[in-house]
Amino acid sequence: MPWPHASSRLALILRRWRGRFGITAPQVAIRPHRPWYARSFVLVAALLGVAVLIWLIDPVERLATMSHAEEIAALQKTNAALEEEVERLRGQLAARENDLQIEQAAQRSLTDKHKALMEENARLKEELAVLQRLAEKSSRKR
């Protein structure tokens, strides 16, 4: 006998476990817990519930839009007032931009005049220096 404990209780348990797995395992049939007509009834009830919810949503939306009609009118008035203010501010902006352009042109003109006067001042200083040298030379000669 190759297994000394072949008749022991452990060996019997192991043989039973081996018999449950592999090719010698008994066939197993998987069946749903509920019959098909019960599952179909639940599906139809769920679909009817969704349809009722969809049917009820439309009146709720109509009530919501009716209660918000005054709010919408007030918001439209506010929107119109804000648009008028935007137009008024755009006009002011255009006027200020024109004033700015005029001031920038005047600034450029003054800068050009200043530059021209500085150049003329430098030229006159050179001429004055030349005339002073000539006056000094002529006073030395006498």
Buried (B, 14 or more C-beta within 10 A) or exposed (E): EEEEEEEEEEEEEEEEEEEEEEEEEEEEEEEEEEEEEEEEEEEEEEEEEEEEEEEEEEEEEEEEEEEEEEEEEEEEEEEEEEEEEEEEEEEEEEEEEEEEEEEEEEEEEEEEEEEEEEEEEEEEEEEEEEEEEEEEEEEEEE
